[in-house]
Amino acid sequence: MAQFPKAFPMVVLALIRVAEKSGSLSQICEELRSYIAWLDKLTGEIRQALIYPTLLIVATILFIFIIFTFVMPKFIKILEEIKVPLPWLTQKMIQITQLFTAYWHVAIGGVVATVITLILLPKYYPPFGVWLDKAKLRLPLFGPVITMLCLSRFGQNLATMYRSGLLILESLQLCKTLVGNRALAGTMERIHDGVAGGRKIHEMMKQSGLFPPLVIQMVTTGENTGKLVEALQNMTDYYNEQIPKSIKRIFGILEPTIILTMIILIGTIALSIFLPITSMLNLNK
C-alpha cells in the first residue's frame, strides 16, 4: 500500500500498520470505512452548498465581460455618429468601457498570475504558505467556516487514530498533515512537542490561541475523565452539523447581495444608454 501513496494516504497506512501488528485488521478496516464515509459526506455537503453561489458569481463575471467587451463598444460608436450631448453617467460608462477594452487581457493575465503564484509560491517558500493559511482563518465570513472545517478534520482524525490503537504522540504527528491548514499544522507540531514534554493537550491548545474555548473545554473534559476519543468525536459531530449551516447562512447573505449588485449594474448600464437617447429625442422636438 505504501508503494501507492496517491491511492492510500498516510492515515490509512498508519492505521493498517497498527492493525497488522495488533491483529485487529477487520475492526480497523471498519473504522476506516466510517472515516472515509464521514469525509465523503462532509465534502458532498460543502460542494452542494457552493454550487448555486458559484454559478451566480460566474454569471455575473460573464455578464460584465460581455457588456463591456461587445455591447458597450457598439453603443459608443452609435453615440459618436449621432453626436449628441452625453450625460455624466454615460461619459463615465464610456470611460470604463474604453479602459476595459484596452486592458481586459492585462486584468485576466493578472488574475491568472495571482492564482498561479498562490498555488506555487507556498511550495517553494513555506513561510508564505503559513502566512496565507493563517490569513484564511481570519477572513470575514469564510474564516470561521475554514476554522471549523480544519478543527473537524483534527478531531475526526485524532479520534480515529487514537481509537484504533495509535499512541497519542504518533496520532498528533500524523494529524498535522491532515488538518488542511499549514498554520494549524504548525500549531499541531507545537502541541505534539508539548505533550512529548509532559504537558496536556488542552494546555497546549489553549496556549496556541487558535482553538475556540468550546474545543478546549471539550478536550479538557475528555482528558480529565479518560474519555478523550468521545470528547473529540462529540467535537467533530458538532462541527459537522454546524459547517453546512454556516455555509448556507453565509451564502444566504451573499446570494441576494450578488443579485442586487447585478440589478444595480444592469440598471446603471441601461440608464447610461437611455439618457443620450432621451436627450436626442428632446433635441428633435
C-alpha positions in Angstrom: 0.0 0.0 0.0 2.9 2.4 0.8 4.1 2.0 -2.9 0.9 3.7 -4.0 0.7 7.0 -2.0 -1.9 8.6 -4.3 -4.3 5.8 -3.5 -3.5 5.3 0.2 -3.0 8.4 2.4 -0.7 8.5 5.4 -3.6 8.0 7.9 -4.6 4.8 6.1 -1.1 3.4 6.1 -0.7 4.2 9.8 -3.9 2.5 10.8 -3.2 -0.6 8.6 0.3 -0.8 10.2 -1.3 -0.8 13.7 -3.9 -3.3 12.6 -1.3 -5.8 11.3 0.7 -5.5 14.5 -2.3 -5.9 16.8 -4.3 -8.4 14.7 -7.3 -6.1 14.6 -7.4 -5.7 10.8 -11.2 -6.2 10.5 -12.0 -3.6 13.2 -9.7 -1.0 11.8 -11.0 -1.5 8.3 -14.4 -0.8 9.7 -13.0 2.3 11.4 -11.5 3.4 8.0 -14.8 2.8 6.3 -16.5 5.1 8.8 -13.8 7.7 8.4 -14.0 7.7 4.5 -17.8 7.9 4.7 -17.5 10.9 7.0 -15.0 12.6 4.7 -17.2 11.9 1.6 -20.3 13.2 3.4 -18.6 16.4 4.5 -17.1 17.1 1.1 -20.5 16.5 -0.6 -22.3 18.9 1.8 -19.8 21.6 1.2 -19.9 21.2 -2.6 -23.7 21.2 -2.6 -23.8 24.5 -0.7 -21.3 26.1 -3.1 -23.0 25.2 -6.4 -25.6 28.0 -6.6 -23.5 30.9 -5.3 -20.6 29.8 -7.7 -23.0 29.8 -10.6 -24.2 33.3 -9.7 -20.7 34.7 -9.4 -19.6 33.1 -12.7 -22.8 34.5 -14.4 -22.1 38.0 -13.0 -18.5 37.9 -14.3 -19.6 36.7 -17.8 -22.3 39.4 -17.9 -19.8 42.2 -17.1 -17.3 40.8 -19.7 -19.9 40.6 -22.5 -21.4 44.0 -21.7 -18.1 45.9 -21.7 -16.5 43.9 -24.5 -19.2 43.6 -27.1 -22.3 45.7 -26.2 -20.9 49.0 -25.0 -18.3 49.5 -27.7 -21.1 49.2 -30.4 -23.2 51.7 -28.5 -20.3 54.1 -28.2 -19.9 54.1 -32.0 -23.5 54.9 -32.4 -23.2 57.8 -30.0 -20.1 59.1 -31.8 -22.1 59.1 -35.1 -25.1 60.9 -33.8 -23.1 63.4 -31.8 -25.5 64.2 -29.0 -24.5 65.8 -25.6 -23.5 63.0 -23.3 -24.8 62.9 -19.7 -22.2 62.5 -16.9 -23.3 58.8 -16.3 -22.9 57.9 -19.9 -19.4 59.6 -20.1 -18.3 57.5 -17.1 -19.6 54.3 -18.6 -17.8 55.1 -21.8 -14.5 55.7 -19.9 -15.0 52.3 -18.1 -15.7 50.6 -21.4 -12.6 52.1 -23.0 -10.5 51.1 -20.0 -11.9 47.6 -20.0 -11.5 47.2 -23.8 -7.9 48.3 -23.6 -6.8 46.3 -20.6 -9.0 43.3 -20.2 -6.3 40.9 -21.3 -4.0 42.5 -18.7 -6.6 42.0 -16.0 -7.1 38.3 -16.9 -3.3 37.8 -17.1 -3.0 39.4 -13.6 -5.7 37.1 -12.2 -4.1 34.0 -13.7 -0.6 35.1 -12.5 -2.0 35.7 -9.0 -3.7 32.3 -8.8 -0.5 30.5 -10.1 1.6 32.4 -7.5 -0.8 31.5 -4.7 -0.6 27.8 -5.7 3.1 27.5 -6.4 4.8 30.0 -4.1 3.8 28.2 -0.8 5.5 25.0 -2.2 8.8 26.8 -2.7 8.6 29.2 0.2 6.8 27.6 3.1 6.7 30.7 5.4 4.4 32.3 2.7 2.1 29.2 2.8 1.9 29.5 6.6 1.1 33.2 6.4 -1.5 32.6 3.6 -3.3 29.8 5.6 -3.3 32.0 8.8 -4.9 34.8 6.7 -7.6 32.3 5.5 -8.5 31.7 9.2 -9.0 35.4 9.7 -11.2 36.1 6.6 -14.5 37.8 7.3 -17.5 35.4 6.9 -15.4 32.5 5.5 -12.6 32.4 8.2 -14.8 30.8 10.9 -16.0 28.2 8.4 -12.5 27.3 7.4 -11.5 27.1 11.1 -14.4 24.8 11.8 -13.6 22.6 8.8 -9.9 22.3 10.0 -11.0 21.5 13.6 -13.4 18.9 12.4 -10.6 17.2 10.5 -8.4 17.4 13.5 -11.0 15.9 15.8 -12.1 13.1 13.4 -8.5 12.1 12.5 -7.2 12.2 16.1 -10.2 10.2 17.4 -10.0 7.7 14.6 -6.2 7.0 15.1 -6.3 7.0 18.8 -9.3 4.7 18.9 -7.6 2.4 16.5 -4.6 1.9 18.8 -2.0 4.5 17.7 -0.1 6.2 20.5 -1.2 9.8 21.2 2.1 11.2 20.1 2.1 9.4 16.8 -1.6 10.4 16.3 -0.7 14.0 16.9 2.2 13.8 14.5 0.0 12.4 11.7 -2.8 14.9 12.4 -0.6 17.9 11.5 -0.6 16.7 7.8 -4.3 16.1 7.7 -5.9 19.3 9.1 -5.6 21.0 5.7 -4.1 24.3 7.0 -0.4 25.0 7.4 -0.8 27.5 10.2 -2.8 24.9 12.2 -0.3 22.2 11.2 2.5 24.3 12.8 0.4 24.5 15.9 -0.1 20.8 15.9 3.6 20.4 15.8 4.0 22.5 18.9 1.2 20.6 20.6 3.0 17.3 19.8 6.2 18.7 21.3 4.4 19.9 24.4 2.7 16.6 25.0 6.1 14.8 24.5 7.5 17.1 27.2 4.7 16.1 29.7 2.1 18.8 29.0 -1.5 18.1 28.4 -3.2 18.5 25.0 -5.7 21.1 26.2 -2.9 23.2 27.8 -1.0 23.4 24.6 -4.2 24.1 22.6 -5.1 27.0 25.0 -1.5 28.3 24.6 -1.7 28.4 20.8 -4.6 30.8 20.7 -6.1 29.2 17.6 -8.6 26.9 19.3 -12.1 28.2 20.4 -13.0 27.9 24.1 -15.6 25.2 23.3 -13.0 22.9 21.7 -10.6 23.4 24.6 -13.3 22.7 27.1 -14.3 19.5 25.4 -10.7 18.3 25.2 -10.1 19.2 28.8 -13.2 17.2 29.9 -12.1 14.3 27.8 -8.5 14.2 29.2 -9.7 14.6 32.8 -12.3 11.8 32.5 -10.2 9.5 30.4 -12.7 9.8 27.5 -10.6 11.8 25.0 -12.0 9.8 22.0 -15.6 10.5 23.0 -14.8 14.2 23.5 -13.1 14.5 20.1 -16.0 12.7 18.4 -18.5 15.0 20.1 -16.5 18.0 18.9 -16.4 16.6 15.4 -20.1 15.8 15.3 -20.8 19.4 16.5 -18.7 20.9 13.8 -20.1 18.6 11.1 -23.5 19.8 11.9 -22.5 23.5 12.1 -20.4 23.6 8.9 -23.2 23.2 6.3 -25.4 25.5 8.3 -22.7 28.2 8.4 -22.0 27.9 4.7 -25.7 28.2 3.8 -26.0 31.2 6.2 -23.1 32.9 4.5 -24.4 32.4 1.0 -27.8 33.3 2.2 -26.3 36.7 2.7 -24.2 36.7 -0.4 -26.8 35.5 -2.9 -29.2 38.5 -2.5 -26.1 40.7 -2.4 -24.9 39.3 -5.8 -28.4 39.6 -7.3 -28.8 43.1 -6.0 -25.4 44.0 -7.5 -26.4 42.6 -10.9 -29.7 44.6 -10.8 -27.8 47.8 -9.9 -25.2 47.2 -12.6 -27.8 46.4 -15.3 -29.9 49.4 -14.3 -26.9 51.7 -14.4 -25.9 50.4 -17.9 -29.4 50.7 -19.1 -29.7 54.3 -17.8 -26.4 55.3 -19.4 -27.8 54.1 -22.7 -31.3 55.6 -22.5 -30.2 59.0 -21.2 -28.5 60.0 -24.5 -31.5 58.7 -26.5 -33.8 60.8 -24.3 -31.6 63.8 -24.9 -31.6 63.2 -28.7 -35.4 63.0 -28.7 -35.7 66.2 -26.7 -33.4 68.0 -29.2 -35.5 66.8 -32.1 -38.6 68.2 -30.5 
